[in-house]
């Protein structure tokens, strides 16, 4: 497991991780909800189909559940989840290719075309999750607005309708929320 950076961990993440490690069902559901987009994005970026990704994600969450007690550094959690999912995707791919090779009567030489996640992809996924976590630390209105526009890619009109606010106030509100997000990122030692 990757080692934690020296900056102090987010207290809410530390509390959530502690609750998950006590096998709290409520905490587990919150934990999965918080990180499911990250875990799903790994096999999809590696080129797996939605069905194969679902299998990879399910086996990843099972591994995470089995190894909860070994997670000691909340700041390293995102990297650990990405690494665990990449490894599960690799295992899944090897099993699939071995089965296909047996069906087609080929040998092990056909097993080398394993999908890969490049280091840049890994780092990008980690940064995206860190920003998602920071957005989650903002007041609800800002978290919802930034989540709608910057994470979900909604237009100002869609976000205004979803959040019941005038379209003309979306831009100025977003600017204030981005300033708060920068402050949150600095507070977390991420900028």
ChimeraX attribute file (.defattr): number of C-alpha atoms within 10 A of each C-alpha:
attribute: neighborCount
match mode: 1-to-1
recipient: residues
	/A:1	14
	/A:2	13
	/A:3	13
	/A:4	15
	/A:5	12
	/A:6	8
	/A:7	11
	/A:8	13
	/A:9	16
	/A:10	16
	/A:11	10
	/A:12	11
	/A:13	15
	/A:14	15
	/A:15	13
	/A:16	19
	/A:17	22
	/A:18	18
	/A:19	16
	/A:20	21
	/A:21	17
	/A:22	13
	/A:23	14
	/A:24	13
	/A:25	11
	/A:26	11
	/A:27	18
	/A:28	18
	/A:29	11
	/A:30	14
	/A:31	16
	/A:32	14
	/A:33	11
	/A:34	15
	/A:35	16
	/A:36	14
	/A:37	11
	/A:38	20
	/A:39	25
	/A:40	19
	/A:41	15
	/A:42	26
	/A:43	27
	/A:44	16
	/A:45	17
	/A:46	18
	/A:47	13
	/A:48	17
	/A:49	12
	/A:50	12
	/A:51	9
	/A:52	17
	/A:53	23
	/A:54	15
	/A:55	15
	/A:56	27
	/A:57	21
	/A:58	16
	/A:59	17
	/A:60	22
	/A:61	17
	/A:62	11
	/A:63	15
	/A:64	17
	/A:65	14
	/A:66	10
	/A:67	11
	/A:68	15
	/A:69	14
	/A:70	10
	/A:71	16
	/A:72	15
	/A:73	17
	/A:74	23
	/A:75	21
	/A:76	17
	/A:77	20
	/A:78	20
	/A:79	21
	/A:80	19
	/A:81	22
	/A:82	23
	/A:83	18
	/A:84	20
	/A:85	27
	/A:86	22
	/A:87	14
	/A:88	20
	/A:89	28
	/A:90	19
	/A:91	14
	/A:92	19
	/A:93	19
	/A:94	17
	/A:95	13
	/A:96	14
	/A:97	18
	/A:98	17
	/A:99	13
	/A:100	14
	/A:101	16
	/A:102	12
	/A:103	9
	/A:104	9
	/A:105	8
	/A:106	13
	/A:107	10
	/A:108	10
	/A:109	8
	/A:110	12
	/A:111	16
	/A:112	9
	/A:113	10
	/A:114	15
	/A:115	16
	/A:116	15
	/A:117	18
	/A:118	11
	/A:119	9
	/A:120	9
	/A:121	14
	/A:122	16
	/A:123	13
	/A:124	12
	/A:125	20
	/A:126	20
	/A:127	15
	/A:128	14
	/A:129	18
	/A:130	17
	/A:131	18
	/A:132	19
	/A:133	18
	/A:134	22
	/A:135	25
	/A:136	18
	/A:137	17
	/A:138	17
	/A:139	11
	/A:140	11
	/A:141	13
	/A:142	21
	/A:143	20
	/A:144	18
	/A:145	24
	/A:146	25
	/A:147	17
	/A:148	19
	/A:149	18
	/A:150	13
	/A:151	14
	/A:152	11
	/A:153	12
	/A:154	16
	/A:155	14
	/A:156	19
	/A:157	15
	/A:158	14
	/A:159	22
	/A:160	20
	/A:161	12
	/A:162	13
	/A:163	15
	/A:164	9
	/A:165	12
	/A:166	12
	/A:167	15
	/A:168	11
	/A:169	11
	/A:170	18
	/A:171	12
	/A:172	10
	/A:173	15
	/A:174	19
	/A:175	13
	/A:176	12
	/A:177	20
	/A:178	17
	/A:179	12
	/A:180	18
	/A:181	21
	/A:182	17
	/A:183	16
	/A:184	20
	/A:185	18
	/A:186	12
	/A:187	14
	/A:188	16
	/A:189	13
	/A:190	14
	/A:191	9
